[in-house]
Amino acid sequence: MAFLAEAEVEALAECLVALANGDGGLIVLGLNENGRSSHTIWEEEAEGALLEAARLCRPPVPTQ
């Protein structure tokens, strides 16, 4: 499981690759590692960041 306080594209891409190289996992946006809310991330912002992050991954990483 990875916690990202913000929907930063490069950090999200790094998490996608790391989880794909392992056993998979879950990325939680908007919470810090202590499980506390960092700030509001809107669904559109998260979706856009995920799509952009996936474009950076070579080979492609499947996401759900």
CHARMM internal coordinates of N, CA and C (Angstrom, degrees):
IC EDIT
DIST 1 N 1 CA 1.4382
DIST 1 CA 1 C 1.5271
ANGL 1 N 1 CA 1 C 107.69
DIST 1 C 2 N 1.3236
ANGL 1 CA 1 C 2 N 115.13
DIHE 1 N 1 CA 1 C 2 N 137.77
DIST 2 N 2 CA 1.4602
ANGL 1 C 2 N 2 CA 121.07
DIHE 1 CA 1 C 2 N 2 CA 178.46
DIST 2 CA 2 C 1.5227
ANGL 2 N 2 CA 2 C 109.46
DIHE 1 C 2 N 2 CA 2 C -124.98
DIST 2 C 3 N 1.3097
ANGL 2 CA 2 C 3 N 116.02
DIHE 2 N 2 CA 2 C 3 N 136.79
DIST 3 N 3 CA 1.4609
ANGL 2 C 3 N 3 CA 121.94
DIHE 2 CA 2 C 3 N 3 CA 177.47
DIST 3 CA 3 C 1.5094
ANGL 3 N 3 CA 3 C 108.87
DIHE 2 C 3 N 3 CA 3 C -109.70
DIST 3 C 4 N 1.3216
ANGL 3 CA 3 C 4 N 117.21
DIHE 3 N 3 CA 3 C 4 N 126.37
DIST 4 N 4 CA 1.4600
ANGL 3 C 4 N 4 CA 122.47
DIHE 3 CA 3 C 4 N 4 CA 176.32
DIST 4 CA 4 C 1.5185
ANGL 4 N 4 CA 4 C 108.15
DIHE 3 C 4 N 4 CA 4 C -122.60
DIST 4 C 5 N 1.3164
ANGL 4 CA 4 C 5 N 116.20
DIHE 4 N 4 CA 4 C 5 N 120.65
DIST 5 N 5 CA 1.4587
ANGL 4 C 5 N 5 CA 120.77
DIHE 4 CA 4 C 5 N 5 CA -177.99
DIST 5 CA 5 C 1.5257
ANGL 5 N 5 CA 5 C 111.71
DIHE 4 C 5 N 5 CA 5 C -66.14
DIST 5 C 6 N 1.3303
ANGL 5 CA 5 C 6 N 116.91
DIHE 5 N 5 CA 5 C 6 N -30.24
DIST 6 N 6 CA 1.4614
ANGL 5 C 6 N 6 CA 121.48
DIHE 5 CA 5 C 6 N 6 CA -179.38
DIST 6 CA 6 C 1.5213
ANGL 6 N 6 CA 6 C 109.61
DIHE 5 C 6 N 6 CA 6 C -130.91
DIST 6 C 7 N 1.3153
ANGL 6 CA 6 C 7 N 116.34
DIHE 6 N 6 CA 6 C 7 N 161.96
DIST 7 N 7 CA 1.4677
ANGL 6 C 7 N 7 CA 121.88
DIHE 6 CA 6 C 7 N 7 CA 179.97
DIST 7 CA 7 C 1.5266
ANGL 7 N 7 CA 7 C 109.35
DIHE 6 C 7 N 7 CA 7 C -89.70
DIST 7 C 8 N 1.3358
ANGL 7 CA 7 C 8 N 116.69
DIHE 7 N 7 CA 7 C 8 N 62.71
DIST 8 N 8 CA 1.4654
ANGL 7 C 8 N 8 CA 121.93
DIHE 7 CA 7 C 8 N 8 CA 178.81
DIST 8 CA 8 C 1.5249
ANGL 8 N 8 CA 8 C 108.80
DIHE 7 C 8 N 8 CA 8 C -82.77
DIST 8 C 9 N 1.3130
ANGL 8 CA 8 C 9 N 115.89
DIHE 8 N 8 CA 8 C 9 N 126.95
DIST 9 N 9 CA 1.4676
ANGL 8 C 9 N 9 CA 121.98
DIHE 8 CA 8 C 9 N 9 CA -172.41
DIST 9 CA 9 C 1.5257
ANGL 9 N 9 CA 9 C 111.88
DIHE 8 C 9 N 9 CA 9 C -59.92
DIST 9 C 10 N 1.3330
ANGL 9 CA 9 C 10 N 117.85
DIHE 9 N 9 CA 9 C 10 N -48.72
DIST 10 N 10 CA 1.4643
ANGL 9 C 10 N 10 CA 119.81
DIHE 9 CA 9 C 10 N 10 CA -176.34
DIST 10 CA 10 C 1.5280
ANGL 10 N 10 CA 10 C 112.03
DIHE 9 C 10 N 10 CA 10 C -66.30
DIST 10 C 11 N 1.3240
ANGL 10 CA 10 C 11 N 117.31
DIHE 10 N 10 CA 10 C 11 N -40.84
DIST 11 N 11 CA 1.4645
ANGL 10 C 11 N 11 CA 120.34
DIHE 10 CA 10 C 11 N 11 CA 177.78
DIST 11 CA 11 C 1.5257
ANGL 11 N 11 CA 11 C 110.53
DIHE 10 C 11 N 11 CA 11 C -65.51
DIST 11 C 12 N 1.3045
ANGL 11 CA 11 C 12 N 116.54
DIHE 11 N 11 CA 11 C 12 N -38.29
DIST 12 N 12 CA 1.4623
ANGL 11 C 12 N 12 CA 121.19
DIHE 11 CA 11 C 12 N 12 CA 177.86
DIST 12 CA 12 C 1.5228
ANGL 12 N 12 CA 12 C 110.64
DIHE 11 C 12 N 12 CA 12 C -65.31
DIST 12 C 13 N 1.3233
ANGL 12 CA 12 C 13 N 117.45
DIHE 12 N 12 CA 12 C 13 N -41.42
DIST 13 N 13 CA 1.4683
ANGL 12 C 13 N 13 CA 121.02
DIHE 12 CA 12 C 13 N 13 CA 177.80
DIST 13 CA 13 C 1.5263
ANGL 13 N 13 CA 13 C 110.74
DIHE 12 C 13 N 13 CA 13 C -62.71
DIST 13 C 14 N 1.3272
ANGL 13 CA 13 C 14 N 117.34
DIHE 13 N 13 CA 13 C 14 N -41.77
DIST 14 N 14 CA 1.4632
ANGL 13 C 14 N 14 CA 120.84
DIHE 13 CA 13 C 14 N 14 CA 178.07
DIST 14 CA 14 C 1.5276
ANGL 14 N 14 CA 14 C 110.86
DIHE 13 C 14 N 14 CA 14 C -61.00
DIST 14 C 15 N 1.3204
ANGL 14 CA 14 C 15 N 116.71
DIHE 14 N 14 CA 14 C 15 N -42.57
DIST 15 N 15 CA 1.4701
ANGL 14 C 15 N 15 CA 120.61
DIHE 14 CA 14 C 15 N 15 CA 178.24
DIST 15 CA 15 C 1.5219
ANGL 15 N 15 CA 15 C 111.27
DIHE 14 C 15 N 15 CA 15 C -64.67
DIST 15 C 16 N 1.3268
ANGL 15 CA 15 C 16 N 117.03
DIHE 15 N 15 CA 15 C 16 N -41.68
DIST 16 N 16 CA 1.4669
ANGL 15 C 16 N 16 CA 120.23
DIHE 15 CA 15 C 16 N 16 CA 178.86
DIST 16 CA 16 C 1.5241
ANGL 16 N 16 CA 16 C 111.00
DIHE 15 C 16 N 16 CA 16 C -58.40
DIST 16 C 17 N 1.3266
ANGL 16 CA 16 C 17 N 116.27
DIHE 16 N 16 CA 16 C 17 N -46.43
DIST 17 N 17 CA 1.4667
ANGL 16 C 17 N 17 CA 120.67
DIHE 16 CA 16 C 17 N 17 CA -178.80
DIST 17 CA 17 C 1.5236
ANGL 17 N 17 CA 17 C 110.41
DIHE 16 C 17 N 17 CA 17 C -66.49
DIST 17 C 18 N 1.3329
ANGL 17 CA 17 C 18 N 116.96
DIHE 17 N 17 CA 17 C 18 N -43.35
DIST 18 N 18 CA 1.4662
ANGL 17 C 18 N 18 CA 120.31
DIHE 17 CA 17 C 18 N 18 CA -179.65
DIST 18 CA 18 C 1.5331
ANGL 18 N 18 CA 18 C 111.04
DIHE 17 C 18 N 18 CA 18 C -61.34
DIST 18 C 19 N 1.3205
ANGL 18 CA 18 C 19 N 116.86
DIHE 18 N 18 CA 18 C 19 N -45.09
DIST 19 N 19 CA 1.4623
ANGL 18 C 19 N 19 CA 119.81
DIHE 18 CA 18 C 19 N 19 CA 179.92
DIST 19 CA 19 C 1.5259
ANGL 19 N 19 CA 19 C 111.62
DIHE 18 C 19 N 19 CA 19 C -68.56
DIST 19 C 20 N 1.3387
ANGL 19 CA 19 C 20 N 116.68
DIHE 19 N 19 CA 19 C 20 N -35.36
DIST 20 N 20 CA 1.4676
ANGL 19 C 20 N 20 CA 120.18
DIHE 19 CA 19 C 20 N 20 CA 178.72
DIST 20 CA 20 C 1.5290
ANGL 20 N 20 CA 20 C 110.93
DIHE 19 C 20 N 20 CA 20 C -67.26
DIST 20 C 21 N 1.3333
ANGL 20 CA 20 C 21 N 116.93
DIHE 20 N 20 CA 20 C 21 N -31.87
DIST 21 N 21 CA 1.4609
ANGL 20 C 21 N 21 CA 120.97
DIHE 20 CA 20 C 21 N 21 CA 179.16
DIST 21 CA 21 C 1.5252
ANGL 21 N 21 CA 21 C 112.25
DIHE 20 C 21 N 21 CA 21 C -80.52
DIST 21 C 22 N 1.3056
ANGL 21 CA 21 C 22 N 116.94
DIHE 21 N 21 CA 21 C 22 N -9.83
DIST 22 N 22 CA 1.4604
ANGL 21 C 22 N 22 CA 121.78
DIHE 21 CA 21 C 22 N 22 CA 177.63
DIST 22 CA 22 C 1.5209
ANGL 22 N 22 CA 22 C 110.05
DIHE 21 C 22 N 22 CA 22 C -108.23
DIST 22 C 23 N 1.2954
ANGL 22 CA 22 C 23 N 115.05
DIHE 22 N 22 CA 22 C 23 N -137.72
DIST 23 N 23 CA 1.4603
ANGL 22 C 23 N 23 CA 120.88
DIHE 22 CA 22 C 23 N 23 CA -178.75
DIST 23 CA 23 C 1.5148
ANGL 23 N 23 CA 23 C 112.51
DIHE 22 C 23 N 23 CA 23 C -99.71
DIST 23 C 24 N 1.3286
ANGL 23 CA 23 C 24 N 117.15
DIHE 23 N 23 CA 23 C 24 N 18.70
DIST 24 N 24 CA 1.4579
ANGL 23 C 24 N 24 CA 120.33
DIHE 23 CA 23 C 24 N 24 CA -177.26
DIST 24 CA 24 C 1.5123
ANGL 24 N 24 CA 24 C 109.41
DIHE 23 C 24 N 24 CA 24 C 84.74
DIST 24 C 25 N 1.3020
ANGL 24 CA 24 C 25 N 116.01
DIHE 24 N 24 CA 24 C 25 N -169.11
DIST 25 N 25 CA 1.4536
ANGL 24 C 25 N 25 CA 118.76
DIHE 24 CA 24 C 25 N 25 CA 179.42
DIST 25 CA 25 C 1.5081
ANGL 25 N 25 CA 25 C 111.67
DIHE 24 C 25 N 25 CA 25 C 157.84
DIST 25 C 26 N 1.2970
ANGL 25 CA 25 C 26 N 115.21
DIHE 25 N 25 CA 25 C 26 N -163.67
DIST 26 N 26 CA 1.4482
ANGL 25 C 26 N 26 CA 123.06
DIHE 25 CA 25 C 26 N 26 CA -174.97
DIST 26 CA 26 C 1.5173
ANGL 26 N 26 CA 26 C 109.29
DIHE 25 C 26 N 26 CA 26 C -128.83
DIST 26 C 27 N 1.3347
ANGL 26 CA 26 C 27 N 116.31
DIHE 26 N 26 CA 26 C 27 N 136.31
DIST 27 N 27 CA 1.4606
ANGL 26 C 27 N 27 CA 121.84
DIHE 26 CA 26 C 27 N 27 CA 174.53
DIST 27 CA 27 C 1.5166
ANGL 27 N 27 CA 27 C 106.97
DIHE 26 C 27 N 27 CA 27 C -108.66
DIST 27 C 28 N 1.3306
ANGL 27 CA 27 C 28 N 116.21
DIHE 27 N 27 CA 27 C 28 N 124.64
DIST 28 N 28 CA 1.4562
ANGL 27 C 28 N 28 CA 122.31
DIHE 27 CA 27 C 28 N 28 CA -179.68
DIST 28 CA 28 C 1.5242
ANGL 28 N 28 CA 28 C 107.91
DIHE 27 C 28 N 28 CA 28 C -107.00
DIST 28 C 29 N 1.3249
ANGL 28 CA 28 C 29 N 116.47
DIHE 28 N 28 CA 28 C 29 N 117.86
DIST 29 N 29 CA 1.4636
ANGL 28 C 29 N 29 CA 121.50
DIHE 28 CA 28 C 29 N 29 CA 179.37
DIST 29 CA 29 C 1.5248
ANGL 29 N 29 CA 29 C 110.73
DIHE 28 C 29 N 29 CA 29 C -95.89
DIST 29 C 30 N 1.3217
ANGL 29 CA 29 C 30 N 115.85
DIHE 29 N 29 CA 29 C 30 N 142.64
DIST 30 N 30 CA 1.4582
ANGL 29 C 30 N 30 CA 120.64
DIHE 29 CA 29 C 30 N 30 CA 175.27
DIST 30 CA 30 C 1.5163
ANGL 30 N 30 CA 30 C 114.76
DIHE 29 C 30 N 30 CA 30 C 91.76
DIST 30 C 31 N 1.3243
ANGL 30 CA 30 C 31 N 117.01
DIHE 30 N 30 CA 30 C 31 N 0.59
DIST 31 N 31 CA 1.4618
ANGL 30 C 31 N 31 CA 120.98
DIHE 30 CA 30 C 31 N 31 CA 176.90
DIST 31 CA 31 C 1.5160
ANGL 31 N 31 CA 31 C 109.21
DIHE 30 C 31 N 31 CA 31 C -124.37
DIST 31 C 32 N 1.3360
ANGL 31 CA 31 C 32 N 116.26
DIHE 31 N 31 CA 31 C 32 N 144.19
DIST 32 N 32 CA 1.4536
ANGL 31 C 32 N 32 CA 118.48
DIHE 31 CA 31 C 32 N 32 CA 174.89
DIST 32 CA 32 C 1.5267
ANGL 32 N 32 CA 32 C 109.37
DIHE 31 C 32 N 32 CA 32 C -84.60
DIST 32 C 33 N 1.3195
ANGL 32 CA 32 C 33 N 117.44
DIHE 32 N 32 CA 32 C 33 N -178.44
DIST 33 N 33 CA 1.4693
ANGL 32 C 33 N 33 CA 120.62
DIHE 32 CA 32 C 33 N 33 CA -176.05
DIST 33 CA 33 C 1.5215
ANGL 33 N 33 CA 33 C 113.10
DIHE 32 C 33 N 33 CA 33 C -65.65
DIST 33 C 34 N 1.3297
ANGL 33 CA 33 C 34 N 117.35
DIHE 33 N 33 CA 33 C 34 N -18.03
DIST 34 N 34 CA 1.4672
ANGL 33 C 34 N 34 CA 121.10
DIHE 33 CA 33 C 34 N 34 CA 177.29
DIST 34 CA 34 C 1.5175
ANGL 34 N 34 CA 34 C 111.92
DIHE 33 C 34 N 34 CA 34 C -86.56
DIST 34 C 35 N 1.3434
ANGL 34 CA 34 C 35 N 117.06
DIHE 34 N 34 CA 34 C 35 N -0.53
DIST 35 N 35 CA 1.4506
ANGL 34 C 35 N 35 CA 121.18
DIHE 34 CA 34 C 35 N 35 CA -179.49
DIST 35 CA 35 C 1.5144
ANGL 35 N 35 CA 35 C 113.93
DIHE 34 C 35 N 35 CA 35 C 82.12
DIST 35 C 36 N 1.3228
ANGL 35 CA 35 C 36 N 115.91
DIHE 35 N 35 CA 35 C 36 N 13.03
DIST 36 N 36 CA 1.4689
ANGL 35 C 36 N 36 CA 120.01
DIHE 35 CA 35 C 36 N 36 CA 179.46
DIST 36 CA 36 C 1.5158
ANGL 36 N 36 CA 36 C 110.06
DIHE 35 C 36 N 36 CA 36 C -95.59
DIST 36 C 37 N 1.3118
ANGL 36 CA 36 C 37 N 115.27
DIHE 36 N 36 CA 36 C 37 N 143.87
DIST 37 N 37 CA 1.4569
ANGL 36 C 37 N 37 CA 121.64
DIHE 36 CA 36 C 37 N 37 CA -179.66
DIST 37 CA 37 C 1.5275
ANGL 37 N 37 CA 37 C 110.09
DIHE 36 C 37 N 37 CA 37 C -65.01
DIST 37 C 38 N 1.3346
ANGL 37 CA 37 C 38 N 115.79
DIHE 37 N 37 CA 37 C 38 N 131.37
DIST 38 N 38 CA 1.4590
ANGL 37 C 38 N 38 CA 119.98
DIHE 37 CA 37 C 38 N 38 CA 178.86
DIST 38 CA 38 C 1.5275
ANGL 38 N 38 CA 38 C 110.41
DIHE 37 C 38 N 38 CA 38 C -94.17
DIST 38 C 39 N 1.2962
ANGL 38 CA 38 C 39 N 116.47
DIHE 38 N 38 CA 38 C 39 N -47.68
DIST 39 N 39 CA 1.4625
ANGL 38 C 39 N 39 CA 123.23
DIHE 38 CA 38 C 39 N 39 CA 173.50
DIST 39 CA 39 C 1.5211
ANGL 39 N 39 CA 39 C 108.39
DIHE 38 C 39 N 39 CA 39 C -172.63
DIST 39 C 40 N 1.2962
ANGL 39 CA 39 C 40 N 116.42
DIHE 39 N 39 CA 39 C 40 N 169.36
DIST 40 N 40 CA 1.4570
ANGL 39 C 40 N 40 CA 120.69
DIHE 39 CA 39 C 40 N 40 CA -177.35
DIST 40 CA 40 C 1.5226
ANGL 40 N 40 CA 40 C 110.66
DIHE 39 C 40 N 40 CA 40 C -75.24
DIST 40 C 41 N 1.3096
ANGL 40 CA 40 C 41 N 115.80
DIHE 40 N 40 CA 40 C 41 N 130.41
DIST 41 N 41 CA 1.4635
ANGL 40 C 41 N 41 CA 121.91
DIHE 40 CA 40 C 41 N 41 CA 173.41
DIST 41 CA 41 C 1.5222
ANGL 41 N 41 CA 41 C 105.87
DIHE 40 C 41 N 41 CA 41 C -116.25
DIST 41 C 42 N 1.2998
ANGL 41 CA 41 C 42 N 115.68
DIHE 41 N 41 CA 41 C 42 N 119.40
DIST 42 N 42 CA 1.4638
ANGL 41 C 42 N 42 CA 121.21
DIHE 41 CA 41 C 42 N 42 CA -178.94
DIST 42 CA 42 C 1.5174
ANGL 42 N 42 CA 42 C 110.34
DIHE 41 C 42 N 42 CA 42 C -75.75
DIST 42 C 43 N 1.3145
ANGL 42 CA 42 C 43 N 115.83
DIHE 42 N 42 CA 42 C 43 N 151.25
DIST 43 N 43 CA 1.4661
ANGL 42 C 43 N 43 CA 121.51
DIHE 42 CA 42 C 43 N 43 CA -178.17
DIST 43 CA 43 C 1.5228
ANGL 43 N 43 CA 43 C 111.74
DIHE 42 C 43 N 43 CA 43 C -55.14
DIST 43 C 44 N 1.3231
ANGL 43 CA 43 C 44 N 117.40
DIHE 43 N 43 CA 43 C 44 N -42.21
DIST 44 N 44 CA 1.4658
ANGL 43 C 44 N 44 CA 121.27
DIHE 43 CA 43 C 44 N 44 CA -179.38
DIST 44 CA 44 C 1.5212
ANGL 44 N 44 CA 44 C 110.86
DIHE 43 C 44 N 44 CA 44 C -64.24
DIST 44 C 45 N 1.3325
ANGL 44 CA 44 C 45 N 116.53
DIHE 44 N 44 CA 44 C 45 N -38.59
DIST 45 N 45 CA 1.4634
ANGL 44 C 45 N 45 CA 121.09
DIHE 44 CA 44 C 45 N 45 CA 178.60
DIST 45 CA 45 C 1.5235
ANGL 45 N 45 CA 45 C 110.46
DIHE 44 C 45 N 45 CA 45 C -65.18
DIST 45 C 46 N 1.3209
ANGL 45 CA 45 C 46 N 117.02
DIHE 45 N 45 CA 45 C 46 N -44.85
DIST 46 N 46 CA 1.4587
ANGL 45 C 46 N 46 CA 121.62
DIHE 45 CA 45 C 46 N 46 CA 179.93
DIST 46 CA 46 C 1.5247
ANGL 46 N 46 CA 46 C 111.10
DIHE 45 C 46 N 46 CA 46 C -64.93
DIST 46 C 47 N 1.3239
ANGL 46 CA 46 C 47 N 116.56
DIHE 46 N 46 CA 46 C 47 N -43.84
DIST 47 N 47 CA 1.4646
ANGL 46 C 47 N 47 CA 120.37
DIHE 46 CA 46 C 47 N 47 CA -179.31
DIST 47 CA 47 C 1.5236
ANGL 47 N 47 CA 47 C 111.14
DIHE 46 C 47 N 47 CA 47 C -64.20
DIST 47 C 48 N 1.3241
ANGL 47 CA 47 C 48 N 116.74
DIHE 47 N 47 CA 47 C 48 N -43.76
DIST 48 N 48 CA 1.4643
ANGL 47 C 48 N 48 CA 120.59
DIHE 47 CA 47 C 48 N 48 CA 178.85
DIST 48 CA 48 C 1.5163
ANGL 48 N 48 CA 48 C 111.71
DIHE 47 C 48 N 48 CA 48 C -62.88
DIST 48 C 49 N 1.3315
ANGL 48 CA 48 C 49 N 116.95
DIHE 48 N 48 CA 48 C 49 N -42.39
DIST 49 N 49 CA 1.4653
ANGL 48 C 49 N 49 CA 120.85
DIHE 48 CA 48 C 49 N 49 CA 179.33
DIST 49 CA 49 C 1.5235
ANGL 49 N 49 CA 49 C 110.75
DIHE 48 C 49 N 49 CA 49 C -65.39
DIST 49 C 50 N 1.3293
ANGL 49 CA 49 C 50 N 117.32
DIHE 49 N 49 CA 49 C 50 N -39.97
DIST 50 N 50 CA 1.4633
ANGL 49 C 50 N 50 CA 120.69
DIHE 49 CA 49 C 50 N 50 CA 178.77
DIST 50 CA 50 C 1.5251
ANGL 50 N 50 CA 50 C 111.30
DIHE 49 C 50 N 50 CA 50 C -63.85
DIST 50 C 51 N 1.3159
ANGL 50 CA 50 C 51 N 117.47
DIHE 50 N 50 CA 50 C 51 N -44.10
DIST 51 N 51 CA 1.4663
ANGL 50 C 51 N 51 CA 120.72
DIHE 50 CA 50 C 51 N 51 CA 178.87
DIST 51 CA 51 C 1.5256
ANGL 51 N 51 CA 51 C 111.25
DIHE 50 C 51 N 51 CA 51 C -62.77
DIST 51 C 52 N 1.3275
ANGL 51 CA 51 C 52 N 116.63
DIHE 51 N 51 CA 51 C 52 N -43.26
DIST 52 N 52 CA 1.4639
ANGL 51 C 52 N 52 CA 120.49
DIHE 51 CA 51 C 52 N 52 CA 179.47
DIST 52 CA 52 C 1.5293
ANGL 52 N 52 CA 52 C 110.82
DIHE 51 C 52 N 52 CA 52 C -66.70
DIST 52 C 53 N 1.3265
ANGL 52 CA 52 C 53 N 116.91
DIHE 52 N 52 CA 52 C 53 N -41.28
DIST 53 N 53 CA 1.4653
ANGL 52 C 53 N 53 CA 120.95
DIHE 52 CA 52 C 53 N 53 CA 178.44
DIST 53 CA 53 C 1.5270
ANGL 53 N 53 CA 53 C 110.68
DIHE 52 C 53 N 53 CA 53 C -62.87
DIST 53 C 54 N 1.3145
ANGL 53 CA 53 C 54 N 116.88
DIHE 53 N 53 CA 53 C 54 N -41.49
DIST 54 N 54 CA 1.4658
ANGL 53 C 54 N 54 CA 120.77
DIHE 53 CA 53 C 54 N 54 CA 179.26
DIST 54 CA 54 C 1.5266
ANGL 54 N 54 CA 54 C 111.18
DIHE 53 C 54 N 54 CA 54 C -62.61
DIST 54 C 55 N 1.3292
ANGL 54 CA 54 C 55 N 117.13
DIHE 54 N 54 CA 54 C 55 N -33.55
DIST 55 N 55 CA 1.4670
ANGL 54 C 55 N 55 CA 120.85
DIHE 54 CA 54 C 55 N 55 CA 178.22
DIST 55 CA 55 C 1.5270
ANGL 55 N 55 CA 55 C 112.17
DIHE 54 C 55 N 55 CA 55 C -66.77
DIST 55 C 56 N 1.3308
ANGL 55 CA 55 C 56 N 116.66
DIHE 55 N 55 CA 55 C 56 N -26.00
DIST 56 N 56 CA 1.4659
ANGL 55 C 56 N 56 CA 120.98
DIHE 55 CA 55 C 56 N 56 CA -179.79
DIST 56 CA 56 C 1.5248
ANGL 56 N 56 CA 56 C 112.78
DIHE 55 C 56 N 56 CA 56 C -79.36
DIST 56 C 57 N 1.3131
ANGL 56 CA 56 C 57 N 118.03
DIHE 56 N 56 CA 56 C 57 N -17.76
DIST 57 N 57 CA 1.4596
ANGL 56 C 57 N 57 CA 122.44
DIHE 56 CA 56 C 57 N 57 CA -174.72
DIST 57 CA 57 C 1.5220
ANGL 57 N 57 CA 57 C 111.68
DIHE 56 C 57 N 57 CA 57 C -82.02
DIST 57 C 58 N 1.3427
ANGL 57 CA 57 C 58 N 115.18
DIHE 57 N 57 CA 57 C 58 N 129.73
DIST 58 N 58 CA 1.4571
ANGL 57 C 58 N 58 CA 121.74
DIHE 57 CA 57 C 58 N 58 CA 176.01
DIST 58 CA 58 C 1.5136
ANGL 58 N 58 CA 58 C 108.34
DIHE 57 C 58 N 58 CA 58 C -131.66
DIST 58 C 59 N 1.3130
ANGL 58 CA 58 C 59 N 120.16
DIHE 58 N 58 CA 58 C 59 N 120.89
DIST 59 N 59 CA 1.4538
ANGL 58 C 59 N 59 CA 128.50
DIHE 58 CA 58 C 59 N 59 CA -5.44
DIST 59 CA 59 C 1.5203
ANGL 59 N 59 CA 59 C 110.60
DIHE 58 C 59 N 59 CA 59 C -67.08
DIST 59 C 60 N 1.3197
ANGL 59 CA 59 C 60 N 116.96
DIHE 59 N 59 CA 59 C 60 N 166.86
DIST 60 N 60 CA 1.4576
ANGL 59 C 60 N 60 CA 120.69
DIHE 59 CA 59 C 60 N 60 CA -178.12
DIST 60 CA 60 C 1.5337
ANGL 60 N 60 CA 60 C 112.15
DIHE 59 C 60 N 60 CA 60 C -57.80
DIST 60 C 61 N 1.3202
ANGL 60 CA 60 C 61 N 115.06
DIHE 60 N 60 CA 60 C 61 N 143.93
DIST 61 N 61 CA 1.4563
ANGL 60 C 61 N 61 CA 121.78
DIHE 60 CA 60 C 61 N 61 CA 179.01
DIST 61 CA 61 C 1.5320
ANGL 61 N 61 CA 61 C 107.78
DIHE 60 C 61 N 61 CA 61 C -109.30
DIST 61 C 62 N 1.3289
ANGL 61 CA 61 C 62 N 117.59
DIHE 61 N 61 CA 61 C 62 N 122.50
DIST 62 N 62 CA 1.4712
ANGL 61 C 62 N 62 CA 118.88
DIHE 61 CA 61 C 62 N 62 CA 178.54
DIST 62 CA 62 C 1.5275
ANGL 62 N 62 CA 62 C 110.27
DIHE 61 C 62 N 62 CA 62 C -69.68
DIST 62 C 63 N 1.3245
ANGL 62 CA 62 C 63 N 116.09
DIHE 62 N 62 CA 62 C 63 N 139.54
DIST 63 N 63 CA 1.4681
ANGL 62 C 63 N 63 CA 121.21
DIHE 62 CA 62 C 63 N 63 CA 178.15
DIST 63 CA 63 C 1.5232
ANGL 63 N 63 CA 63 C 109.10
DIHE 62 C 63 N 63 CA 63 C -130.46
DIST 63 C 64 N 1.3104
ANGL 63 CA 63 C 64 N 115.77
DIHE 63 N 63 CA 63 C 64 N 161.32
DIST 64 N 64 CA 1.4607
ANGL 63 C 64 N 64 CA 120.80
DIHE 63 CA 63 C 64 N 64 CA 178.55
DIST 64 CA 64 C 1.5026
ANGL 64 N 64 CA 64 C 108.88
DIHE 63 C 64 N 64 CA 64 C -124.87
END
COOR INIT
IC SEED 1 N 1 CA 1 C
IC BUILD
